[in-house]
Amino acid sequence: MSNNFEDMDTEEEGKKDMGDVYDNFAEAFSGSDKLPSWEFVGKPTLERLLKEHFNSSDKFLDLGSASARVEVDLLLPNGVPSENITGIEISPKQVEIAKQRVPGADFRVGDITKLELDPESFDVALSHMVFEHLDDAGLSAVCKTTFEALKPGGEFIFVVTHPDKMTDLEGKLVTEDGPFTTTAPWGGELLNWKRSVERTREILEAAGFEIELTEDVKFPEPSEDLSEAEKEEYMKHYNYYNSKYPAMRLAVKAIKPKSS
Ligand SMILES: C[S@@+](CC[C@H](N)C(=O)[O-])C[C@H]1O[C@@H](n2cnc3c(N)ncnc32)[C@H](O)[C@@H]1O
């Protein structure tokens, strides 16, 4: 199995590899619900940006839904009915786990860069920690399909690894835009793509989106209600991430204009 662009014969092989990578780590990844980067950074960021869509009849599209961490930890507890959720994921094993965890949702095996979705069928499209796996052509394809699949006024909300926090296999910061291999917190190696915030904005705008925000997300200040022991544990992560990186995540909210 290859995890490196240089070793890949074709783009297709790269995509197949990504499915294999996440198939192989399916069990380990299902423990990723406990990662501080999810619990204290990714989850609250998505929760804040998605707030208006909770407790409504809105239809959700999750791009790169893996084993349904976002659904189980965030969407369902915030009143999103499972029937209103469609998730697309390239790893069949992850989809199997997602289906078991959230039986009412529509989880499908698929490549998000080659999707065929009904036009104007979703109110919101979201993605968490997926687009760093895609090159510019892949992200561009995702943005175009998502634009078509959203209703006018629909929102595209996503969180990715911040380009200033991308590290290679030796833990060194990646400075050049383009492909690199990194380690995953749940084990193994992963192919990632570094892209500037400006490039992400250009790709979204070329697809027709109006960008409402791009936000550099740091590890947040501790909440007041932590016990002393919890705060001590929390501050270890806070100090580690905030001393090492200017930002951990890039959060984006883009709108499909009502008259496009
Ligand atoms: C870091 S995981 C994040 C999963 C999930 N969004 C979450 O936060 O729990 C990245 C996921 O993106 C999926 N993925 C990567 N490239 C993909 C593609 N082209 N099409 C569909 N899924 C893809 C991987 O298989 C993996 O499950």
PDBQT file of the ligand as one rigid body, heavy atoms in Angstrom, charges set to zero:
ROOT
HETATM    1  C1  LIG A 301      -9.612  12.600   9.475  1.00  0.00    +0.000 C 
HETATM    2  S1  LIG A 301     -10.950  11.699   8.872  1.00  0.00    +0.000 S 
HETATM    3  C2  LIG A 301     -12.288  12.720   9.393  1.00  0.00    +0.000 C 
HETATM    4  C3  LIG A 301     -13.594  11.996   9.379  1.00  0.00    +0.000 C 
HETATM    5  C4  LIG A 301     -14.814  12.719   9.911  1.00  0.00    +0.000 C 
HETATM    6  N1  LIG A 301     -15.155  13.872   9.126  1.00  0.00    +0.000 N 
HETATM    7  C5  LIG A 301     -14.613  13.095  11.351  1.00  0.00    +0.000 C 
HETATM    8  O1  LIG A 301     -14.228  14.227  11.651  1.00  0.00    +0.000 OA
HETATM    9  O2  LIG A 301     -14.802  12.222  12.208  1.00  0.00    +0.000 OA
HETATM   10  C6  LIG A 301     -10.915  11.936   7.117  1.00  0.00    +0.000 C 
HETATM   11  C7  LIG A 301     -11.922  11.083   6.366  1.00  0.00    +0.000 C 
HETATM   12  O3  LIG A 301     -12.027  11.535   5.001  1.00  0.00    +0.000 OA
HETATM   13  C8  LIG A 301     -12.185  10.410   4.166  1.00  0.00    +0.000 C 
HETATM   14  N2  LIG A 301     -11.822  10.774   2.779  1.00  0.00    +0.000 N 
HETATM   15  C9  LIG A 301     -10.619  11.192   2.321  1.00  0.00    +0.000 A 
HETATM   16  N3  LIG A 301     -10.666  11.416   1.000  1.00  0.00    +0.000 NA
HETATM   17  C10 LIG A 301     -11.929  11.129   0.609  1.00  0.00    +0.000 A 
HETATM   18  C11 LIG A 301     -12.610  11.161  -0.657  1.00  0.00    +0.000 A 
HETATM   19  N4  LIG A 301     -11.975  11.533  -1.774  1.00  0.00    +0.000 N 
HETATM   20  N5  LIG A 301     -13.924  10.819  -0.688  1.00  0.00    +0.000 NA
HETATM   21  C12 LIG A 301     -14.581  10.430   0.447  1.00  0.00    +0.000 A 
HETATM   22  N6  LIG A 301     -13.981  10.374   1.666  1.00  0.00    +0.000 NA
HETATM   23  C13 LIG A 301     -12.676  10.720   1.752  1.00  0.00    +0.000 A 
HETATM   24  C14 LIG A 301     -11.260   9.384   4.794  1.00  0.00    +0.000 C 
HETATM   25  O4  LIG A 301     -11.515   8.068   4.347  1.00  0.00    +0.000 OA
HETATM   26  C15 LIG A 301     -11.545   9.608   6.278  1.00  0.00    +0.000 C 
HETATM   27  O5  LIG A 301     -12.582   8.805   6.743  1.00  0.00    +0.000 OA
ENDROOT
TORSDOF 0
